[in-house]
């Protein structure tokens, strides 16, 4: 008997989340890995993944978008000391979000 339901198949594999967190943690490489992680995460469909993974993908998207926004703001600030302070604060905040998210994914907790 063939099933005719059109329910999406939800995968419980979290390796995509681990890959994206690894790319996010490699931000010192000219910020290219977080940009790749953003492109990959924007291409993912929420109905094809578990709610746990979806919460982490959403967390990663907003972390990367916020990082780039803060770094752009720091670039546009005319005072050098304010720009450097804002950049360092943005990078520390991004490190905190990356570590917190990755640890929650390892523990199986939604973020």
Biopython code that builds the backbone (N, CA, C, O; Angstrom):
import numpy as np
from Bio.PDB.StructureBuilder import StructureBuilder

atoms = [
    (1, "UNK", "N", (0.833, -1.163, 0.000)),
    (1, "UNK", "CA", (0.000, 0.000, 0.000)),
    (1, "UNK", "C", (0.886, 1.238, 0.000)),
    (1, "UNK", "O", (1.859, 1.309, 0.751)),
    (2, "UNK", "N", (0.554, 2.204, -0.834)),
    (2, "UNK", "CA", (1.350, 3.417, -0.991)),
    (2, "UNK", "C", (0.702, 4.533, -0.192)),
    (2, "UNK", "O", (-0.507, 4.749, -0.279)),
    (3, "UNK", "N", (1.501, 5.232, 0.579)),
    (3, "UNK", "CA", (1.008, 6.354, 1.377)),
    (3, "UNK", "C", (0.888, 7.592, 0.500)),
    (3, "UNK", "O", (1.799, 7.907, -0.265)),
    (4, "UNK", "N", (-0.219, 8.282, 0.610)),
    (4, "UNK", "CA", (-0.424, 9.476, -0.210)),
    (4, "UNK", "C", (-0.376, 10.756, 0.613)),
    (4, "UNK", "O", (-0.800, 11.810, 0.141)),
    (5, "UNK", "N", (0.128, 10.677, 1.823)),
    (5, "UNK", "CA", (0.211, 11.884, 2.643)),
    (5, "UNK", "C", (1.350, 12.758, 2.149)),
    (5, "UNK", "O", (2.360, 12.269, 1.642)),
    (6, "UNK", "N", (1.170, 14.036, 2.303)),
    (6, "UNK", "CA", (2.188, 14.977, 1.846)),
    (6, "UNK", "C", (2.899, 15.637, 3.023)),
    (6, "UNK", "O", (3.279, 16.806, 2.960)),
    (7, "UNK", "N", (3.070, 14.871, 4.094)),
    (7, "UNK", "CA", (3.785, 15.390, 5.253)),
    (7, "UNK", "C", (5.271, 15.478, 4.932)),
    (7, "UNK", "O", (5.841, 14.531, 4.389)),
    (8, "UNK", "N", (5.914, 16.612, 5.263)),
    (8, "UNK", "CA", (7.355, 16.696, 5.016)),
    (8, "UNK", "C", (8.117, 15.771, 5.949)),
    (8, "UNK", "O", (7.715, 15.545, 7.090)),
    (9, "UNK", "N", (9.209, 15.249, 5.452)),
    (9, "UNK", "CA", (10.057, 14.372, 6.241)),
    (9, "UNK", "C", (10.975, 15.244, 7.087)),
    (9, "UNK", "O", (11.724, 16.058, 6.548)),
    (10, "UNK", "N", (10.924, 15.082, 8.399)),
    (10, "UNK", "CA", (11.748, 15.868, 9.314)),
    (10, "UNK", "C", (12.950, 15.034, 9.722)),
    (10, "UNK", "O", (12.803, 13.942, 10.271)),
    (11, "UNK", "N", (14.131, 15.553, 9.454)),
    (11, "UNK", "CA", (15.362, 14.856, 9.797)),
    (11, "UNK", "C", (15.821, 15.288, 11.180)),
    (11, "UNK", "O", (15.709, 16.462, 11.533)),
    (12, "UNK", "N", (16.330, 14.360, 11.956)),
    (12, "UNK", "CA", (16.807, 14.653, 13.298)),
    (12, "UNK", "C", (18.335, 14.648, 13.338)),
    (12, "UNK", "O", (18.930, 14.375, 14.380)),
    (13, "UNK", "N", (18.959, 14.946, 12.214)),
    (13, "UNK", "CA", (20.408, 14.995, 12.110)),
    (13, "UNK", "C", (20.860, 16.426, 12.397)),
    (13, "UNK", "O", (20.390, 17.362, 11.752)),
    (14, "UNK", "N", (21.757, 16.601, 13.347)),
    (14, "UNK", "CA", (22.194, 17.933, 13.742)),
    (14, "UNK", "C", (23.559, 18.296, 13.176)),
    (14, "UNK", "O", (24.164, 19.273, 13.616)),
    (15, "UNK", "N", (24.052, 17.538, 12.218)),
    (15, "UNK", "CA", (25.388, 17.799, 11.682)),
    (15, "UNK", "C", (25.451, 19.129, 10.946)),
    (15, "UNK", "O", (26.508, 19.761, 10.926)),
    (16, "UNK", "N", (24.351, 19.576, 10.339)),
    (16, "UNK", "CA", (24.338, 20.883, 9.689)),
    (16, "UNK", "C", (24.569, 21.985, 10.713)),
    (16, "UNK", "O", (25.315, 22.929, 10.452)),
    (17, "UNK", "N", (23.944, 21.876, 11.860)),
    (17, "UNK", "CA", (24.151, 22.864, 12.921)),
    (17, "UNK", "C", (25.598, 22.899, 13.384)),
    (17, "UNK", "O", (26.156, 23.975, 13.602)),
    (18, "UNK", "N", (26.210, 21.728, 13.535)),
    (18, "UNK", "CA", (27.615, 21.676, 13.948)),
    (18, "UNK", "C", (28.520, 22.287, 12.876)),
    (18, "UNK", "O", (29.475, 22.992, 13.202)),
    (19, "UNK", "N", (28.228, 22.025, 11.609)),
    (19, "UNK", "CA", (29.011, 22.603, 10.517)),
    (19, "UNK", "C", (28.914, 24.125, 10.531)),
    (19, "UNK", "O", (29.922, 24.815, 10.380)),
    (20, "UNK", "N", (27.710, 24.643, 10.710)),
    (20, "UNK", "CA", (27.535, 26.091, 10.694)),
    (20, "UNK", "C", (28.192, 26.751, 11.904)),
    (20, "UNK", "O", (28.756, 27.838, 11.780)),
    (21, "UNK", "N", (28.127, 26.111, 13.073)),
    (21, "UNK", "CA", (28.834, 26.655, 14.235)),
    (21, "UNK", "C", (30.352, 26.623, 14.015)),
    (21, "UNK", "O", (31.056, 27.541, 14.438)),
    (22, "UNK", "N", (30.852, 25.582, 13.363)),
    (22, "UNK", "CA", (32.286, 25.515, 13.067)),
    (22, "UNK", "C", (32.684, 26.635, 12.115)),
    (22, "UNK", "O", (33.737, 27.248, 12.289)),
    (23, "UNK", "N", (31.860, 26.907, 11.117)),
    (23, "UNK", "CA", (32.150, 28.018, 10.210)),
    (23, "UNK", "C", (32.086, 29.351, 10.951)),
    (23, "UNK", "O", (32.893, 30.246, 10.696)),
    (24, "UNK", "N", (31.139, 29.482, 11.856)),
    (24, "UNK", "CA", (31.038, 30.717, 12.626)),
    (24, "UNK", "C", (32.262, 30.908, 13.518)),
    (24, "UNK", "O", (32.719, 32.036, 13.706)),
    (25, "UNK", "N", (32.790, 29.833, 14.063)),
    (25, "UNK", "CA", (33.946, 29.955, 14.961)),
    (25, "UNK", "C", (35.228, 30.275, 14.202)),
    (25, "UNK", "O", (36.228, 30.643, 14.818)),
    (26, "UNK", "N", (35.220, 30.145, 12.899)),
    (26, "UNK", "CA", (36.394, 30.464, 12.083)),
    (26, "UNK", "C", (36.335, 31.901, 11.565)),
    (26, "UNK", "O", (36.881, 32.191, 10.500)),
    (27, "UNK", "N", (35.685, 32.802, 12.298)),
    (27, "UNK", "CA", (35.508, 34.176, 11.834)),
    (27, "UNK", "C", (36.813, 34.955, 11.639)),
    (27, "UNK", "O", (36.809, 35.906, 10.857)),
    (28, "UNK", "N", (37.927, 34.618, 12.293)),
    (28, "UNK", "CA", (39.141, 35.407, 12.043)),
    (28, "UNK", "C", (39.677, 35.283, 10.614)),
    (28, "UNK", "O", (40.542, 36.064, 10.220)),
    (29, "UNK", "N", (39.194, 34.344, 9.850)),
    (29, "UNK", "CA", (39.664, 34.171, 8.469)),
    (29, "UNK", "C", (38.923, 35.122, 7.532)),
    (29, "UNK", "O", (38.190, 34.688, 6.643)),
    (30, "UNK", "N", (39.120, 36.412, 7.741)),
    (30, "UNK", "CA", (38.556, 37.486, 6.907)),
    (30, "UNK", "C", (37.032, 37.481, 6.865)),
    (30, "UNK", "O", (36.434, 37.983, 5.913)),
    (31, "UNK", "N", (36.413, 36.923, 7.879)),
    (31, "UNK", "CA", (34.947, 36.863, 8.004)),
    (31, "UNK", "C", (34.268, 36.097, 6.873)),
    (31, "UNK", "O", (33.051, 36.192, 6.714)),
    (32, "UNK", "N", (35.016, 35.354, 6.098)),
    (32, "UNK", "CA", (34.414, 34.568, 5.012)),
    (32, "UNK", "C", (33.643, 33.340, 5.509)),
    (32, "UNK", "O", (32.550, 33.084, 5.005)),
    (33, "UNK", "N", (34.159, 32.571, 6.471)),
    (33, "UNK", "CA", (33.376, 31.414, 6.932)),
    (33, "UNK", "C", (32.003, 31.782, 7.501)),
    (33, "UNK", "O", (31.035, 31.083, 7.201)),
    (34, "UNK", "N", (31.865, 32.846, 8.309)),
    (34, "UNK", "CA", (30.508, 33.201, 8.743)),
    (34, "UNK", "C", (29.609, 33.624, 7.579)),
    (34, "UNK", "O", (28.401, 33.392, 7.608)),
    (35, "UNK", "N", (30.196, 34.239, 6.565)),
    (35, "UNK", "CA", (29.405, 34.600, 5.383)),
    (35, "UNK", "C", (28.922, 33.349, 4.659)),
    (35, "UNK", "O", (27.775, 33.295, 4.214)),
    (36, "UNK", "N", (29.783, 32.350, 4.539)),
    (36, "UNK", "CA", (29.364, 31.075, 3.943)),
    (36, "UNK", "C", (28.284, 30.410, 4.795)),
    (36, "UNK", "O", (27.320, 29.859, 4.264)),
    (37, "UNK", "N", (28.448, 30.465, 6.121)),
    (37, "UNK", "CA", (27.448, 29.880, 7.021)),
    (37, "UNK", "C", (26.102, 30.583, 6.859)),
    (37, "UNK", "O", (25.056, 29.935, 6.902)),
    (38, "UNK", "N", (26.121, 31.902, 6.674)),
    (38, "UNK", "CA", (24.876, 32.641, 6.475)),
    (38, "UNK", "C", (24.203, 32.237, 5.175)),
    (38, "UNK", "O", (22.986, 32.053, 5.138)),
    (39, "UNK", "N", (24.972, 32.098, 4.121)),
    (39, "UNK", "CA", (24.408, 31.689, 2.829)),
    (39, "UNK", "C", (23.803, 30.289, 2.934)),
    (39, "UNK", "O", (22.715, 30.039, 2.415)),
    (40, "UNK", "N", (24.506, 29.382, 3.603)),
    (40, "UNK", "CA", (23.987, 28.017, 3.762)),
    (40, "UNK", "C", (22.721, 28.017, 4.604)),
    (40, "UNK", "O", (21.747, 27.347, 4.258)),
    (41, "UNK", "N", (22.721, 28.756, 5.702)),
    (41, "UNK", "CA", (21.552, 28.739, 6.589)),
    (41, "UNK", "C", (20.346, 29.416, 5.955)),
    (41, "UNK", "O", (19.211, 29.017, 6.215)),
    (42, "UNK", "N", (20.569, 30.430, 5.129)),
    (42, "UNK", "CA", (19.445, 31.074, 4.453)),
    (42, "UNK", "C", (18.812, 30.158, 3.406)),
    (42, "UNK", "O", (17.649, 30.335, 3.042)),
    (43, "UNK", "N", (19.569, 29.192, 2.932)),
    (43, "UNK", "CA", (19.049, 28.259, 1.945)),
    (43, "UNK", "C", (18.294, 27.075, 2.540)),
    (43, "UNK", "O", (17.763, 26.249, 1.798)),
    (44, "UNK", "N", (18.240, 26.982, 3.846)),
    (44, "UNK", "CA", (17.582, 25.851, 4.499)),
    (44, "UNK", "C", (16.099, 26.130, 4.716)),
    (44, "UNK", "O", (15.707, 27.254, 5.029)),
    (45, "UNK", "N", (15.296, 25.113, 4.549)),
    (45, "UNK", "CA", (13.853, 25.206, 4.780)),
    (45, "UNK", "C", (13.543, 24.735, 6.190)),
    (45, "UNK", "O", (14.039, 23.695, 6.623)),
    (46, "UNK", "N", (12.726, 25.494, 6.906)),
    (46, "UNK", "CA", (12.403, 25.170, 8.290)),
    (46, "UNK", "C", (11.559, 23.930, 8.460)),
    (46, "UNK", "O", (11.620, 23.287, 9.507)),
    (47, "UNK", "N", (10.753, 23.568, 7.438)),
    (47, "UNK", "CA", (9.874, 22.408, 7.590)),
    (47, "UNK", "C", (10.589, 21.088, 7.352)),
    (47, "UNK", "O", (9.993, 20.028, 7.544)),
    (48, "UNK", "N", (11.844, 21.124, 6.941)),
    (48, "UNK", "CA", (12.595, 19.903, 6.669)),
    (48, "UNK", "C", (13.514, 19.514, 7.828)),
    (48, "UNK", "O", (14.266, 18.545, 7.720)),
    (49, "UNK", "N", (13.460, 20.259, 8.933)),
    (49, "UNK", "CA", (14.352, 19.962, 10.042)),
    (49, "UNK", "C", (13.582, 19.941, 11.355)),
    (49, "UNK", "O", (12.455, 20.429, 11.439)),
    (50, "UNK", "N", (14.197, 19.379, 12.359)),
    (50, "UNK", "CA", (13.557, 19.319, 13.667)),
    (50, "UNK", "C", (13.471, 20.716, 14.272)),
    (50, "UNK", "O", (14.176, 21.632, 13.848)),
    (51, "UNK", "N", (12.608, 20.864, 15.257)),
    (51, "UNK", "CA", (12.451, 22.184, 15.879)),
    (51, "UNK", "C", (13.721, 22.592, 16.611)),
    (51, "UNK", "O", (14.029, 23.781, 16.693)),
    (52, "UNK", "N", (14.459, 21.630, 17.144)),
    (52, "UNK", "CA", (15.725, 21.928, 17.802)),
    (52, "UNK", "C", (16.718, 22.533, 16.821)),
    (52, "UNK", "O", (17.308, 23.579, 17.091)),
    (53, "UNK", "N", (16.901, 21.880, 15.692)),
    (53, "UNK", "CA", (17.841, 22.378, 14.691)),
    (53, "UNK", "C", (17.376, 23.704, 14.119)),
    (53, "UNK", "O", (18.193, 24.590, 13.868)),
    (54, "UNK", "N", (16.074, 23.854, 13.909)),
    (54, "UNK", "CA", (15.557, 25.106, 13.363)),
    (54, "UNK", "C", (15.827, 26.273, 14.309)),
    (54, "UNK", "O", (16.149, 27.372, 13.858)),
    (55, "UNK", "N", (15.700, 26.046, 15.615)),
    (55, "UNK", "CA", (15.973, 27.133, 16.565)),
    (55, "UNK", "C", (17.444, 27.544, 16.503)),
    (55, "UNK", "O", (17.764, 28.723, 16.651)),
    (56, "UNK", "N", (18.334, 26.584, 16.286)),
    (56, "UNK", "CA", (19.756, 26.912, 16.180)),
    (56, "UNK", "C", (20.080, 27.595, 14.855)),
    (56, "UNK", "O", (20.911, 28.502, 14.816)),
    (57, "UNK", "N", (19.442, 27.177, 13.787)),
    (57, "UNK", "CA", (19.669, 27.829, 12.494)),
    (57, "UNK", "C", (19.223, 29.289, 12.579)),
    (57, "UNK", "O", (19.915, 30.182, 12.092)),
    (58, "UNK", "N", (18.079, 29.525, 13.192)),
    (58, "UNK", "CA", (17.580, 30.893, 13.364)),
    (58, "UNK", "C", (18.537, 31.709, 14.236)),
    (58, "UNK", "O", (18.823, 32.868, 13.932)),
    (59, "UNK", "N", (19.033, 31.102, 15.323)),
    (59, "UNK", "CA", (20.001, 31.741, 16.223)),
    (59, "UNK", "C", (21.265, 32.109, 15.447)),
    (59, "UNK", "O", (21.798, 33.205, 15.619)),
    (60, "UNK", "N", (21.745, 31.209, 14.600)),
    (60, "UNK", "CA", (22.953, 31.464, 13.821)),
    (60, "UNK", "C", (22.735, 32.580, 12.811)),
    (60, "UNK", "O", (23.597, 33.444, 12.645)),
    (61, "UNK", "N", (21.592, 32.569, 12.137)),
    (61, "UNK", "CA", (21.301, 33.630, 11.163)),
    (61, "UNK", "C", (21.363, 35.000, 11.810)),
    (61, "UNK", "O", (22.037, 35.901, 11.312)),
    (62, "UNK", "N", (20.656, 35.155, 12.924)),
    (62, "UNK", "CA", (20.609, 36.465, 13.582)),
    (62, "UNK", "C", (21.951, 36.840, 14.176)),
    (62, "UNK", "O", (22.286, 38.023, 14.229)),
    (63, "UNK", "N", (22.722, 35.878, 14.620)),
    (63, "UNK", "CA", (24.057, 36.180, 15.143)),
    (63, "UNK", "C", (24.957, 36.730, 14.043)),
    (63, "UNK", "O", (25.654, 37.724, 14.245)),
    (64, "UNK", "N", (24.943, 36.088, 12.890)),
    (64, "UNK", "CA", (25.811, 36.507, 11.790)),
    (64, "UNK", "C", (25.351, 37.847, 11.222)),
    (64, "UNK", "O", (26.172, 38.726, 10.958)),
    (65, "UNK", "N", (24.044, 38.004, 11.035)),
    (65, "UNK", "CA", (23.531, 39.274, 10.506)),
    (65, "UNK", "C", (23.855, 40.408, 11.469)),
    (65, "UNK", "O", (24.240, 41.492, 11.033)),
    (66, "UNK", "N", (23.707, 40.178, 12.763)),
    (66, "UNK", "CA", (24.020, 41.210, 13.753)),
    (66, "UNK", "C", (25.508, 41.526, 13.778)),
    (66, "UNK", "O", (25.891, 42.689, 13.907)),
    (67, "UNK", "N", (26.353, 40.501, 13.656)),
    (67, "UNK", "CA", (27.795, 40.735, 13.626)),
    (67, "UNK", "C", (28.162, 41.642, 12.461)),
    (67, "UNK", "O", (28.869, 42.633, 12.643)),
    (68, "UNK", "N", (27.687, 41.310, 11.271)),
    (68, "UNK", "CA", (28.018, 42.125, 10.106)),
    (68, "UNK", "C", (27.443, 43.534, 10.217)),
    (68, "UNK", "O", (28.065, 44.491, 9.758)),
    (69, "UNK", "N", (26.274, 43.670, 10.817)),
    (69, "UNK", "CA", (25.685, 45.000, 11.018)),
    (69, "UNK", "C", (26.536, 45.830, 11.980)),
    (69, "UNK", "O", (26.808, 47.002, 11.720)),
    (70, "UNK", "N", (26.950, 45.225, 13.079)),
    (70, "UNK", "CA", (27.782, 45.951, 14.043)),
    (70, "UNK", "C", (29.151, 46.307, 13.470)),
    (70, "UNK", "O", (29.678, 47.385, 13.744)),
    (71, "UNK", "N", (29.722, 45.415, 12.685)),
    (71, "UNK", "CA", (31.011, 45.726, 12.066)),
    (71, "UNK", "C", (30.877, 46.811, 11.009)),
    (71, "UNK", "O", (31.784, 47.628, 10.848)),
    (72, "UNK", "N", (29.770, 46.835, 10.291)),
    (72, "UNK", "CA", (29.529, 47.908, 9.330)),
    (72, "UNK", "C", (29.355, 49.234, 10.052)),
    (72, "UNK", "O", (29.875, 50.260, 9.612)),
    (73, "UNK", "N", (28.625, 49.213, 11.157)),
    (73, "UNK", "CA", (28.461, 50.420, 11.957)),
    (73, "UNK", "C", (29.807, 50.910, 12.480)),
    (73, "UNK", "O", (30.080, 52.110, 12.465)),
    (74, "UNK", "N", (30.644, 49.992, 12.941)),
    (74, "UNK", "CA", (31.971, 50.368, 13.422)),
    (74, "UNK", "C", (32.818, 50.952, 12.300)),
    (74, "UNK", "O", (33.617, 51.857, 12.537)),
    (75, "UNK", "N", (32.656, 50.453, 11.099)),
    (75, "UNK", "CA", (33.399, 50.980, 9.951)),
    (75, "UNK", "C", (32.950, 52.401, 9.604)),
    (75, "UNK", "O", (33.754, 53.224, 9.166)),
    (76, "UNK", "N", (31.674, 52.675, 9.802)),
    (76, "UNK", "CA", (31.136, 53.985, 9.439)),
    (76, "UNK", "C", (31.340, 55.052, 10.512)),
    (76, "UNK", "O", (31.164, 56.240, 10.241)),
    (77, "UNK", "N", (31.706, 54.646, 11.723)),
    (77, "UNK", "CA", (31.931, 55.605, 12.815)),
    (77, "UNK", "C", (33.238, 56.354, 12.544)),
    (77, "UNK", "O", (34.266, 55.728, 12.285)),
    (78, "UNK", "N", (33.207, 57.699, 12.602)),
    (78, "UNK", "CA", (34.416, 58.459, 12.262)),
    (78, "UNK", "C", (35.523, 58.401, 13.328)),
    (78, "UNK", "O", (36.700, 58.498, 12.980)),
    (79, "UNK", "N", (35.179, 58.247, 14.607)),
    (79, "UNK", "CA", (36.212, 58.199, 15.636)),
    (79, "UNK", "C", (36.832, 56.811, 15.676)),
    (79, "UNK", "O", (36.124, 55.805, 15.736)),
    (80, "UNK", "N", (38.155, 56.765, 15.644)),
    (80, "UNK", "CA", (38.858, 55.490, 15.607)),
    (80, "UNK", "C", (38.694, 54.668, 16.867)),
    (80, "UNK", "O", (38.505, 53.454, 16.786)),
    (81, "UNK", "N", (38.761, 55.294, 18.023)),
    (81, "UNK", "CA", (38.670, 54.543, 19.272)),
    (81, "UNK", "C", (37.276, 53.961, 19.470)),
    (81, "UNK", "O", (37.131, 52.880, 20.040)),
    (82, "UNK", "N", (36.244, 54.672, 19.000)),
    (82, "UNK", "CA", (34.883, 54.154, 19.101)),
    (82, "UNK", "C", (34.708, 52.967, 18.147)),
    (82, "UNK", "O", (34.077, 51.968, 18.492)),
    (83, "UNK", "N", (35.271, 53.091, 16.956)),
    (83, "UNK", "CA", (35.168, 52.019, 15.968)),
    (83, "UNK", "C", (35.867, 50.750, 16.449)),
    (83, "UNK", "O", (35.333, 49.650, 16.307)),
    (84, "UNK", "N", (37.055, 50.904, 17.016)),
    (84, "UNK", "CA", (37.798, 49.744, 17.516)),
    (84, "UNK", "C", (37.062, 49.119, 18.696)),
    (84, "UNK", "O", (36.950, 47.896, 18.784)),
    (85, "UNK", "N", (36.558, 49.959, 19.604)),
    (85, "UNK", "CA", (35.817, 49.441, 20.760)),
    (85, "UNK", "C", (34.562, 48.700, 20.327)),
    (85, "UNK", "O", (34.258, 47.629, 20.852)),
    (86, "UNK", "N", (33.837, 49.263, 19.376)),
    (86, "UNK", "CA", (32.619, 48.627, 18.880)),
    (86, "UNK", "C", (32.934, 47.315, 18.168)),
    (86, "UNK", "O", (32.198, 46.338, 18.309)),
    (87, "UNK", "N", (34.017, 47.291, 17.410)),
    (87, "UNK", "CA", (34.416, 46.061, 16.715)),
    (87, "UNK", "C", (34.790, 44.961, 17.707)),
    (87, "UNK", "O", (34.373, 43.813, 17.551)),
    (88, "UNK", "N", (35.572, 45.312, 18.722)),
    (88, "UNK", "CA", (35.954, 44.317, 19.726)),
    (88, "UNK", "C", (34.751, 43.821, 20.508)),
    (88, "UNK", "O", (34.645, 42.629, 20.795)),
    (89, "UNK", "N", (33.851, 44.719, 20.851)),
    (89, "UNK", "CA", (32.638, 44.325, 21.549)),
    (89, "UNK", "C", (31.782, 43.397, 20.686)),
    (89, "UNK", "O", (31.236, 42.412, 21.182)),
    (90, "UNK", "N", (31.668, 43.714, 19.395)),
    (90, "UNK", "CA", (30.887, 42.878, 18.479)),
    (90, "UNK", "C", (31.507, 41.485, 18.354)),
    (90, "UNK", "O", (30.785, 40.488, 18.335)),
    (91, "UNK", "N", (32.825, 41.408, 18.269)),
    (91, "UNK", "CA", (33.480, 40.112, 18.130)),
    (91, "UNK", "C", (33.371, 39.283, 19.405)),
    (91, "UNK", "O", (33.173, 38.070, 19.337)),
    (92, "UNK", "N", (33.498, 39.922, 20.563)),
    (92, "UNK", "CA", (33.319, 39.197, 21.821)),
    (92, "UNK", "C", (31.891, 38.688, 21.971)),
    (92, "UNK", "O", (31.669, 37.555, 22.398)),
    (93, "UNK", "N", (30.932, 39.525, 21.619)),
    (93, "UNK", "CA", (29.522, 39.127, 21.672)),
    (93, "UNK", "C", (29.260, 37.951, 20.725)),
    (93, "UNK", "O", (28.543, 37.014, 21.076)),
    (94, "UNK", "N", (29.845, 38.006, 19.523)),
    (94, "UNK", "CA", (29.671, 36.940, 18.548)),
    (94, "UNK", "C", (30.290, 35.635, 19.055)),
    (94, "UNK", "O", (29.710, 34.564, 18.878)),
    (95, "UNK", "N", (31.459, 35.723, 19.680)),
    (95, "UNK", "CA", (32.087, 34.526, 20.264)),
    (95, "UNK", "C", (31.190, 33.928, 21.343)),
    (95, "UNK", "O", (31.012, 32.711, 21.405)),
    (96, "UNK", "N", (30.634, 34.777, 22.184)),
    (96, "UNK", "CA", (29.739, 34.305, 23.241)),
    (96, "UNK", "C", (28.530, 33.583, 22.644)),
    (96, "UNK", "O", (28.167, 32.501, 23.105)),
    (97, "UNK", "N", (27.906, 34.171, 21.624)),
    (97, "UNK", "CA", (26.725, 33.555, 21.021)),
    (97, "UNK", "C", (27.080, 32.240, 20.330)),
    (97, "UNK", "O", (26.304, 31.286, 20.379)),
    (98, "UNK", "N", (28.234, 32.185, 19.695)),
    (98, "UNK", "CA", (28.653, 30.963, 19.021)),
    (98, "UNK", "C", (28.884, 29.842, 20.034)),
    (98, "UNK", "O", (28.407, 28.722, 19.847)),
    (99, "UNK", "N", (29.606, 30.143, 21.091)),
    (99, "UNK", "CA", (29.899, 29.125, 22.108)),
    (99, "UNK", "C", (28.624, 28.686, 22.818)),
    (99, "UNK", "O", (28.406, 27.491, 23.021)),
    (100, "UNK", "N", (27.782, 29.645, 23.197)),
    (100, "UNK", "CA", (26.536, 29.312, 23.884)),
    (100, "UNK", "C", (25.629, 28.444, 23.006)),
    (100, "UNK", "O", (25.071, 27.453, 23.476)),
    (101, "UNK", "N", (25.487, 28.815, 21.741)),
    (101, "UNK", "CA", (24.650, 28.041, 20.832)),
    (101, "UNK", "C", (25.191, 26.645, 20.593)),
    (101, "UNK", "O", (24.437, 25.673, 20.598)),
    (102, "UNK", "N", (26.488, 26.544, 20.384)),
    (102, "UNK", "CA", (27.094, 25.242, 20.105)),
    (102, "UNK", "C", (26.971, 24.315, 21.310)),
    (102, "UNK", "O", (26.678, 23.130, 21.154)),
    (103, "UNK", "N", (27.193, 24.851, 22.512)),
    (103, "UNK", "CA", (27.064, 24.033, 23.718)),
    (103, "UNK", "C", (25.611, 23.562, 23.916)),
    (103, "UNK", "O", (25.372, 22.429, 24.334)),
    (104, "UNK", "N", (24.670, 24.423, 23.619)),
    (104, "UNK", "CA", (23.263, 24.013, 23.725)),
    (104, "UNK", "C", (22.911, 22.958, 22.687)),
    (104, "UNK", "O", (22.121, 22.059, 22.974)),
    (105, "UNK", "N", (23.477, 23.045, 21.487)),
    (105, "UNK", "CA", (23.237, 22.030, 20.464)),
    (105, "UNK", "C", (23.835, 20.689, 20.897)),
    (105, "UNK", "O", (23.209, 19.646, 20.710)),
    (106, "UNK", "N", (25.016, 20.708, 21.462)),
    (106, "UNK", "CA", (25.650, 19.480, 21.939)),
    (106, "UNK", "C", (24.804, 18.852, 23.051)),
    (106, "UNK", "O", (24.668, 17.630, 23.118)),
    (107, "UNK", "N", (24.235, 19.695, 23.925)),
    (107, "UNK", "CA", (23.402, 19.196, 25.015)),
    (107, "UNK", "C", (21.990, 18.829, 24.568)),
    (107, "UNK", "O", (21.219, 18.261, 25.342)),
    (108, "UNK", "N", (21.651, 19.150, 23.326)),
    (108, "UNK", "CA", (20.317, 18.828, 22.817)),
    (108, "UNK", "C", (19.243, 19.803, 23.259)),
    (108, "UNK", "O", (18.065, 19.448, 23.314)),
    (109, "UNK", "N", (19.638, 21.029, 23.574)),
    (109, "UNK", "CA", (18.690, 22.043, 24.033)),
    (109, "UNK", "C", (18.413, 23.049, 22.926)),
    (109, "UNK", "O", (19.317, 23.446, 22.191)),
    (110, "UNK", "N", (17.160, 23.454, 22.817)),
    (110, "UNK", "CA", (16.807, 24.508, 21.859)),
    (110, "UNK", "C", (17.293, 25.840, 22.399)),
    (110, "UNK", "O", (17.447, 26.015, 23.608)),
    (111, "UNK", "N", (17.526, 26.752, 21.516)),
    (111, "UNK", "CA", (18.017, 28.060, 21.946)),
    (111, "UNK", "C", (17.009, 29.144, 21.652)),
    (111, "UNK", "O", (17.255, 30.313, 21.948)),
]
sb = StructureBuilder()
sb.init_structure("model")
sb.init_model(0)
sb.init_chain("A")
sb.init_seg("    ")
for serial, (resi, resn, name, xyz) in enumerate(atoms, 1):
    if name == "N":
        sb.init_residue(resn, " ", resi, " ")
    sb.init_atom(name, np.array(xyz, "f"), 0.0, 1.0, " ", f" {name:<3s}", serial, name[0])
structure = sb.get_structure()
